[in-house]
Amino acid sequence: MPLGERPAGTLLLCATALLGSCQSLQSTDTIDANPQTVGNLRAAVDLHPDPRVLEVELVAQMARLDLTGDGLFANVYSFNGLTPGPELRLQVGDEVIVHFTNRLPDPMSIHWHGIELDNPNDGTMVTQNPVHTGESFTYRFKVPRPGVFWYHPHAMPTNAEFKGLYGPLIVEDPHETTLRAAAVLPTQSQTLVLSDITVCKAPGDNDATTFAPNPKRAWAFTDSIGPFPGNTAYPTPRDLCETPRGRDGESLDTGPLAAGDIPNVKPEKRCGPRIPCRVNEGQLVLTNGRVASPRAGTPEQPASLSRTAAAVPVRAGSGQRLQLINAAVSRYFRLRLTDQQGRLVPLYRIGGEGGLLDAARVEGGMQGQLDTLFTRGEIVLGSADRSDVVFRVPDGQPGDVLTLWTLDYQRYGTTEYPFGYGGLPTVPVAHFRITDRSRNAPAFTIASGTPLRTHPDVSDPVESIKDLPVTATLADPGSLTPPRPGSDNPELLFTVVGLRESIDGIHGTPLEGGEGDYRDIPHIPSSRFARVGDLLDIRIRNGTQMHHPIHLHGFSFQPVRMLDTNGNTVYEYDYNEFVDTVDVPSTKILEFRVRLDDRPMIEDGSAGGALGRWLFHCHIFNHAAIGMITELVVLDAETP
């Protein structure tokens, strides 16, 4: 049947390579979890005959999904009937064509997070008009860099993403085949899209606390500051579900939401001293759209797990690769893998947002003078962070289960934590069950420093732009023709004004949907201006008491160092990596380099794809929605 002529409500899905089949899905159907993988994740159906072109249909629509496998149904926002949406898996240089149709009640667009594409395809409110209900839009771009990426809405993003509208996009590093052949990388890999959600119960039955205090509940700080304290802060599920908010955070008088509905969580634009701006994390943690099978005990003393619980089959002594994506609105994931006896199984980071690293790393602990606030061998993902990790399955007996847990992470304050903030229970996100021991092959090995891009069979280290001369500065917006609002200060200040997050003390325009044409939206008063080809040295000063994951659209940048509030270096990045999102700890300064490389326009191959307005914001979406957002405007080199 030709493109666009499928029956209404029928969507094509293709299962993972382990199942190798396609199916037709009605929007009211439920999906059984794939026992060989984790959750709902499916591969996209390619509609194009050219293997270097991936052409897909993405339909944003409501779907009723079982989040647990045993009858906890939720009315989610979905791509193609599932959350997460289909996985787009590509090679460097491949072209992507996405025919997007919006069947949701809110205007939508798709942002291709981390992809260095041409400006018209970035999918924000300063690059296109939103796609309204019943309308369609085609995105087209090429993927120039390897890495773990994802896609999500960038019109009304806080609520839509919380309700399930996101999906993974993986661009394979061209050196992976060589490193797999050399037994440096494992052959078995899982994509894990992590998120959270709150599902309303029947009116009158919603919880008065997000996470009730429980001395028996597992959490990260048992040894240091007592048992699990719970999270009783406003807004609770009862607040969100019994007195629901509109899409802009305004109070509605429509009565409570029905069981299975997912509440809006975006704070009201007028929030501040009188109206709280806080957004709590969701009650349920989802891995590829499913709640992982529960496991009693703690990471250090795990209880047994039912043999019928969903778990990825693995062999003792084998290597396993996890490509991790944090698609949550505000939750940080502190990931710890333990074996059947509760012993830590180290996670080695081999890459993430810019493809493979030069060598494997162990994260956590003290990095220079910077206390990361998590244990070595764990991985922390702030909102929108991604990481490519590997672990070795330890020796064990068939039936033994390794569990990947998420623990609370201290992203607010210092001494007062967690009383007033935080209070997230420790819960599983994935399980791995040993089936037997590896045979006919030596056990997989990896360690900190294991060569990847510096492996002798590859010899292609990551480019360093840290020591290149900075020959350009930000343009003075007042001297442009015509003059524009903004600043030429290379340091951006993240701060809180009137209990609302801001940049340079300015609350940026939310830029979410709205009326009129996107070309008429005025520049944010904290905007920065630069010219294509410039190599810039930028600093982000976090003047708040909480962490902020900063994200720059359109360009990958290279972190240089982390400094304290006095400008003293506390951590020098001793490796090279291109990223698009970095978590900046409270009261710290991040210095990074960014090169504003041009790229061709996808339509005709002409120069100038880097020109235009690129958003720059905290990726805790409720922070961006109330003011912690600005833009980097890239001008032609000849612009006066």
C-alpha positions in Angstrom: 0.0 0.0 0.0 1.5 3.4 -0.9 2.8 5.7 1.8 0.0 7.6 3.5 -2.7 5.1 2.5 -2.7 2.8 5.5 -6.0 2.4 7.3 -6.6 5.0 10.0 -5.3 3.8 13.4 -3.1 1.1 11.9 0.6 1.5 12.4 3.5 -0.6 11.2 6.0 -1.8 13.8 9.0 -4.0 13.3 10.4 -6.1 16.2 14.0 -6.2 17.1 16.4 -8.3 15.1 16.0 -11.0 17.7 12.4 -11.4 16.6 12.8 -10.3 13.0 9.2 -9.7 12.1 6.9 -6.8 11.4 3.4 -6.5 12.6 0.3 -4.3 12.2 -0.8 -2.6 15.4 -4.1 -1.0 16.2 -3.7 2.1 18.4 -5.8 0.4 21.1 -3.8 -2.8 21.2 -1.3 -3.7 24.0 2.2 -5.0 23.3 3.7 -8.0 25.0 7.3 -7.5 26.2 9.9 -9.2 24.1 11.5 -11.8 26.4 14.9 -11.5 24.7 15.1 -7.7 25.2 13.8 -5.1 27.6 10.4 -3.5 27.4 8.6 -2.2 24.3 11.5 -1.2 22.1 11.1 -2.0 18.5 13.1 -1.1 15.4 11.7 1.4 12.9 10.3 0.1 9.6 12.4 1.4 6.7 10.3 2.5 3.7 13.2 3.3 1.4 15.0 0.9 -0.9 18.4 2.6 -0.5 20.3 1.1 2.5 21.9 4.5 3.2 18.5 6.2 3.5 16.2 5.5 6.4 12.7 6.6 5.7 10.1 6.2 8.4 6.6 7.3 9.5 6.2 8.6 13.0 2.7 9.3 14.2 2.2 11.0 17.6 -1.0 9.7 19.1 -2.6 8.5 22.3 -2.2 4.8 23.2 -3.3 2.7 26.0 -0.4 0.6 27.2 0.2 -1.9 30.0 3.2 -0.5 31.8 3.8 -3.5 34.0 2.7 -6.5 32.1 0.0 -7.3 34.7 -2.6 -4.7 34.0 -1.4 -1.2 35.0 -2.8 0.5 32.0 -1.9 4.1 31.1 -3.1 6.5 28.5 0.3 7.6 27.1 1.5 9.9 24.4 3.2 7.7 21.9 5.1 7.5 18.6 3.5 4.7 16.5 1.5 3.3 19.4 4.4 2.7 21.7 6.6 4.4 24.2 9.5 4.7 23.5 9.0 5.3 19.8 10.8 3.0 17.3 14.6 2.9 17.4 16.3 4.6 14.4 19.7 2.9 13.9 22.1 4.3 11.4 25.6 4.6 10.0 27.6 7.8 9.9 26.6 9.7 6.7 23.1 8.1 6.4 20.2 10.2 5.4 17.0 10.2 7.4 13.5 11.0 6.1 10.8 11.2 8.7 7.1 11.7 7.8 5.6 13.1 11.0 1.9 13.2 11.7 0.4 14.8 14.8 -2.8 13.2 16.1 -2.3 14.5 19.7 -4.5 17.4 21.0 -1.5 19.7 21.4 0.8 21.2 18.8 4.0 19.2 18.4 7.4 19.2 16.7 10.3 16.7 16.9 13.8 17.7 18.0 16.6 15.4 16.9 18.6 15.7 20.1 22.4 15.9 19.5 22.3 15.6 15.7 24.3 18.3 13.9 21.7 18.9 11.2 20.7 21.9 9.2 18.8 24.6 11.1 15.4 24.2 9.5 15.2 20.5 10.7 16.1 21.1 14.3 12.4 20.9 15.3 12.1 23.9 17.7 9.8 26.9 17.9 12.4 29.1 16.4 13.1 26.9 13.4 9.5 25.8 12.4 5.9 26.4 13.1 4.4 23.7 15.3 2.6 20.8 13.7 -1.0 21.1 14.8 -3.5 18.3 15.3 -4.1 16.4 12.1 -1.2 18.1 10.3 2.0 16.5 8.9 5.6 17.6 8.4 8.6 15.9 6.8 12.0 16.1 8.4 15.1 15.4 6.4 18.7 15.3 7.6 22.0 13.4 7.6 23.8 12.1 10.6 27.5 13.3 10.5 28.7 12.0 13.9 28.4 8.6 15.7 26.8 8.5 19.1 23.8 7.7 21.2 21.1 10.2 20.4 17.3 10.4 20.8 14.2 12.3 19.6 11.5 14.1 21.5 9.0 16.9 21.2 10.1 20.5 21.5 6.7 22.2 21.5 5.0 21.7 24.9 7.9 19.3 25.7 7.5 19.1 29.5 4.1 17.4 29.5 4.5 15.4 26.3 7.8 13.9 27.3 6.5 13.0 30.7 3.6 11.2 29.0 5.9 9.1 26.9 6.7 10.9 23.7 10.4 10.1 22.9 12.5 7.5 21.1 16.1 6.4 20.6 18.4 7.2 17.6 21.7 5.3 17.5 24.5 6.1 15.0 27.1 3.3 15.0 30.7 4.3 15.3 32.5 3.2 12.1 35.2 1.5 14.3 32.8 -0.8 16.1 33.2 -3.7 13.6 37.0 -3.7 14.0 36.8 -3.6 17.8 34.2 -6.4 17.9 36.4 -8.5 15.7 39.3 -7.8 18.1 37.0 -8.9 21.1 37.4 -5.4 22.6 33.7 -4.7 22.3 30.9 -7.2 23.1 28.7 -8.5 20.4 25.6 -8.4 22.6 24.0 -5.0 23.1 20.9 -3.5 24.6 19.4 0.0 24.1 17.8 1.2 27.4 15.6 4.3 27.3 15.0 5.3 30.9 12.2 7.6 32.0 9.6 8.1 34.7 5.9 8.7 34.8 2.9 9.1 37.2 -0.3 7.4 36.4 -3.5 8.6 38.0 -5.7 6.2 40.1 -9.4 6.4 40.4 -10.5 9.8 41.8 -10.2 9.8 45.6 -7.6 7.1 45.6 -4.5 9.1 44.4 -1.5 9.1 46.7 -1.0 12.0 49.1 2.8 11.6 48.9 4.9 10.8 45.8 7.0 8.4 47.8 5.9 7.7 51.3 8.6 7.3 54.0 9.5 3.7 54.6 12.3 2.4 56.8 12.4 -0.8 54.8 12.5 0.8 51.4 15.9 0.6 49.7 17.7 3.8 48.8 21.2 5.2 48.4 21.9 6.9 51.7 20.9 4.2 54.3 24.4 4.1 55.9 24.9 7.8 56.2 21.6 9.6 56.9 19.1 7.0 57.9 16.3 5.1 56.3 14.4 6.1 53.2 12.8 9.5 54.1 10.2 9.6 51.3 9.1 12.6 49.2 6.1 14.4 50.6 6.7 17.7 48.7 4.1 19.4 46.6 2.9 18.5 44.0 1.9 15.0 45.0 0.0 12.6 42.7 -3.2 13.7 44.5 -2.4 17.3 43.6 -1.7 16.6 40.0 -4.6 14.2 39.4 -7.4 15.6 41.6 -6.8 19.3 40.7 -5.2 18.9 37.2 -3.2 21.5 35.4 -3.6 22.6 31.8 -0.9 22.4 29.2 0.6 25.7 30.3 0.5 24.9 34.0 -2.8 26.8 34.7 -5.3 25.3 37.1 -8.3 23.6 35.4 -11.8 23.3 36.8 -12.6 20.2 34.8 -12.6 17.9 37.8 -10.2 15.0 38.6 -8.5 13.0 35.9 -9.6 9.4 35.3 -7.7 6.3 36.3 -5.0 5.7 33.8 -4.6 9.3 32.8 -1.2 10.9 33.1 -1.2 14.4 34.6 0.4 17.5 33.1 3.5 18.5 35.2 4.6 21.8 33.6 4.7 24.6 36.2 2.6 27.7 35.6 4.5 30.5 33.9 3.6 32.8 36.8 5.1 30.5 39.4 7.4 31.9 42.0 6.9 33.0 45.6 3.1 32.4 45.6 2.7 29.6 43.1 5.3 26.8 43.5 7.5 26.0 40.5 8.5 22.5 41.7 8.0 19.4 39.5 8.4 16.1 41.3 9.8 13.0 39.6 7.3 10.4 38.4 6.2 7.6 40.7 7.1 4.8 38.2 10.5 4.3 36.5 10.2 3.0 33.0 12.8 1.1 31.0 11.8 1.0 27.3 8.3 1.8 28.4 7.9 -0.9 31.0 8.4 -1.1 34.8 11.1 -3.6 35.5 10.2 -6.6 37.5 10.4 -5.7 41.2 13.2 -7.2 43.4 13.1 -7.0 47.1 16.1 -6.2 49.2 18.8 -3.7 48.3 21.6 -3.6 45.7 24.0 -4.8 48.4 21.6 -7.5 49.6 19.3 -8.4 46.8 16.5 -10.9 47.4 15.7 -13.7 45.0 13.9 -12.9 41.7 11.1 -14.9 40.3 12.1 -17.2 37.4 9.2 -15.7 35.4 10.4 -12.1 35.9 11.6 -10.4 32.7 15.4 -10.6 32.4 17.9 -10.5 29.6 19.6 -13.9 29.2 23.4 -13.7 29.5 26.3 -16.0 29.8 28.8 -15.9 32.6 32.1 -14.5 31.4 30.5 -12.7 28.5 30.6 -9.0 27.8 27.4 -6.9 27.6 26.9 -3.5 26.2 24.2 -1.0 27.2 23.4 2.2 25.3 21.6 4.3 27.9 19.3 7.3 27.3 17.7 9.4 30.0 14.4 10.6 28.6 13.0 11.8 32.0 11.8 15.4 32.4 13.7 16.0 35.7 14.9 12.7 37.2 18.6 11.8 37.4 19.5 8.1 37.1 22.3 6.9 39.4 22.8 3.4 38.0 24.5 0.6 40.0 24.8 -3.0 38.8 25.1 -5.8 41.4 25.3 -9.5 41.1 23.4 -12.3 42.9 25.4 -11.7 46.1 25.1 -7.9 46.0 28.7 -7.2 44.8 29.3 -4.2 42.5 29.8 -5.1 38.8 31.6 -2.1 37.4 30.2 -0.3 34.4 32.9 0.9 32.0 32.0 3.9 29.9 33.2 3.5 26.3 31.4 6.4 24.8 28.1 8.2 24.5 27.1 11.4 22.8 30.1 11.6 20.4 30.7 7.9 19.6 33.5 5.8 21.1 36.2 7.3 23.4 39.9 6.8 23.0 39.9 4.4 25.9 37.4 2.9 28.4 36.8 4.9 31.6 35.5 4.3 35.1 33.3 7.1 36.3 32.5 8.2 39.8 34.3 8.9 43.0 36.7 11.9 43.1 37.6 13.3 39.7 40.5 15.6 40.5 39.1 17.7 43.3 35.5 17.3 42.1 33.4 14.9 44.2 31.0 13.3 41.8 28.7 12.1 44.6 28.5 8.6 43.2 30.6 5.5 43.6 33.3 4.5 41.2 31.9 1.9 38.7 28.4 3.5 38.7 27.0 5.7 36.0 24.9 8.9 36.5 22.7 10.3 33.8 21.2 13.8 34.2 18.2 14.7 32.1 18.9 14.1 28.4 22.3 12.5 29.1 23.4 9.4 27.3 26.1 6.9 27.9 27.6 3.9 26.2 28.8 1.3 28.8 30.1 -2.2 28.9 30.3 -4.7 31.7 31.6 -8.3 32.1 29.1 -10.8 33.4 30.8 -12.3 36.5 31.1 -16.0 37.1 27.9 -17.4 38.5 25.5 -20.3 38.4 22.7 -20.7 35.9 19.7 -18.8 37.2 21.7 -16.1 39.0 20.4 -12.6 38.3 22.3 -9.4 38.0 20.2 -6.3 38.6 20.7 -2.7 37.3 19.3 -0.4 40.0 18.7 3.3 40.0 19.5 5.1 43.2 18.7 8.6 44.5 21.3 11.2 43.4 22.2 14.3 45.4 21.4 17.0 42.7 20.1 19.5 45.2 22.1 21.4 47.9 24.5 19.8 50.2 24.0 19.5 54.0 20.1 19.8 53.9 19.7 17.0 51.3 17.5 15.0 51.2 15.1 16.7 53.6 13.0 18.9 51.5 14.3 17.6 48.1 15.1 14.2 46.7 13.8 11.2 48.5 13.7 8.8 45.6 13.5 5.0 46.4 16.1 2.6 45.0 14.4 0.5 42.3 15.5 -1.9 39.5 15.6 -0.8 35.9 16.8 -4.1 34.3 17.7 -7.7 35.1 20.2 -10.0 33.5 19.8 -13.8 34.1 22.8 -16.1 33.7 21.9 -19.0 31.5 25.2 -20.9 31.4 28.9 -20.3 31.1 30.7 -19.0 28.0 32.2 -21.8 26.0 34.5 -22.0 23.0 35.8 -18.5 23.7 37.9 -16.8 26.3 36.1 -14.7 28.9 35.5 -11.1 28.0 37.9 -8.6 29.6 37.7 -4.8 29.9 39.4 -2.4 32.3 39.9 1.3 32.8 42.2 2.4 30.0 41.4 -0.4 27.6 42.1 1.2 24.2 39.2 1.9 21.9 39.9 4.6 19.3 43.6 4.3 20.2 43.5 0.5 19.7 46.3 -0.4 17.3 43.8 -1.8 14.8 42.0 1.6 14.8 44.5 4.3 15.5 42.0 7.2 15.1 42.0 9.2 18.3 39.2 11.7 19.0 40.1 15.2 17.7 41.1 17.7 20.4 40.0 21.3 20.0 41.0 22.3 23.6 44.4 23.7 22.6 43.5 25.3 19.3 43.8 29.1 19.3 40.6 30.9 20.0 40.5 33.5 17.3 36.9 34.6 17.6 34.7 36.2 20.3 31.0 36.5 20.6 29.6 39.3 18.4 28.3 42.5 20.1 24.5 42.2 19.4 24.1 46.0 19.7 26.6 46.6 16.9 24.8 44.3 14.4 22.7 45.7 11.6 20.0 46.0 12.8 20.9 45.9 16.6 19.5 42.9 18.5 18.9 42.1 22.1 21.6 39.9 23.8 25.1 39.9 25.3 28.6 39.3 24.2 29.7 38.0 27.6 31.3 34.5 27.0 30.1 33.5 30.5 26.5 32.6 31.0 25.1 32.7 34.6 22.6 30.2 35.7 20.7 31.6 38.6 17.3 31.8 40.4 15.3 35.0 40.4 12.0 35.2 42.1 12.2 31.4 42.8 12.4 30.8 39.0 15.4 29.5 37.1 17.0 32.0 34.7 20.1 32.8 32.6 21.9 36.0 33.4 19.0 36.9 35.7 16.7 37.0 32.6 13.7 34.6 32.3 13.8 33.4 28.7 10.7 33.2 26.6 9.3 29.7 26.9 9.0 29.3 23.1 6.5 26.5 23.3 3.9 26.5 20.5 2.0 29.8 20.5 0.4 31.7 17.7 1.9 33.5 14.7 4.9 32.6 12.6 8.1 31.3 14.1 10.1 33.9 12.2 8.4 36.6 14.2 9.4 35.3 17.6 11.8 37.9 19.1 15.3 36.9 20.3 15.7 36.1 24.0 17.3 39.0 25.8 20.2 36.8 27.0 21.0 35.5 23.4 24.6 35.1 22.2 25.6 35.8 18.6 28.6 34.3 16.7 29.7 33.7 13.1 29.9 30.4 11.3 33.3 28.9 11.5 34.1 30.5 14.9 35.9 28.5 17.6 34.5 29.8 20.9 35.5 29.3 24.5 32.3 29.5 26.6 31.7 29.2 30.4 28.6 28.2 32.2 28.6 29.5 35.8 26.0 27.6 37.9 25.1 30.1 40.6 22.3 27.9 42.0 22.2 25.2 44.7 21.2 22.4 42.2 22.7 20.6 39.2 21.7 21.7 35.7 22.2 19.6 32.6 22.9 22.2 29.9 22.1 21.3 26.2 23.2 23.2 23.1 21.3 22.5 20.0 23.0 22.0 16.6 26.6 21.7 17.7 28.7 19.2 19.7 31.2 20.8 22.1 34.2 19.6 24.0 34.4 20.1 27.8 37.7 21.6 29.0 37.6 22.0 32.7 35.3 22.4 35.8 36.1 25.3 38.1 34.9 26.4 41.6 33.1 29.7 42.2 36.5 31.5 42.5 37.7 30.3 39.1 40.1 27.6 40.5 40.2 24.4 38.5 38.8 21.4 40.3 38.8 19.0 37.4 40.6 19.1 34.1 39.1 16.9 31.5 42.0 14.5 30.8 40.3 12.9 27.8 38.7 14.2 24.6 35.0 13.9 23.9 32.4 15.7 21.9 29.0 16.1 23.7 25.8 18.1 23.5 24.7 17.9 27.1 26.7 18.2 30.3 25.6 18.2 33.9 27.0 21.3 35.7 27.1 20.8 39.5 25.9 23.5 41.9 28.2 26.5 42.4 30.6 25.1 39.7 31.7 26.6 36.4 32.0 24.5 33.2 34.4 25.7 30.5 34.0 24.2 27.0 35.0 24.8 23.4 32.6 24.8 20.5 33.5 25.1 16.8 30.6 26.4 14.7 31.2 24.2 11.7 28.9 24.7 8.7 27.0 21.9 7.1 25.0 21.8 3.8 21.3 22.4 3.5 19.7 19.1 3.0 17.4 20.3 0.2 19.9 21.4 -2.3 23.4 20.9 -0.8 24.1 24.6 -0.6 26.2 26.1 2.3 24.6 27.7 5.3 23.0 24.8 7.3 24.6 26.0 10.5 23.1 29.5 10.2 20.2 30.4 12.4 18.8 30.2 15.9 19.9 27.3 18.1 18.4 26.9 21.6 20.7 26.6 24.6 19.0 25.6 27.8 18.8 23.5 30.9 17.3 20.1 30.0 15.3 19.8 33.1 12.3 20.9 31.0 10.4 22.7 33.8 13.5 24.9 34.4 13.6 25.8 30.7 9.9 26.4 30.6 10.0 29.1 33.3 13.2 30.8 32.1 16.5 28.8 32.0 16.7 29.1 28.3 18.5 31.2 25.8 19.8 30.8 22.2 23.1 30.9 20.2 22.5 32.7 17.0 24.9 31.7 14.2 25.4 34.5 11.6 27.0 34.4 8.2 30.7 35.4 8.2 29.8 38.5 6.1 26.9 39.7 8.3 27.6 43.3 9.4 
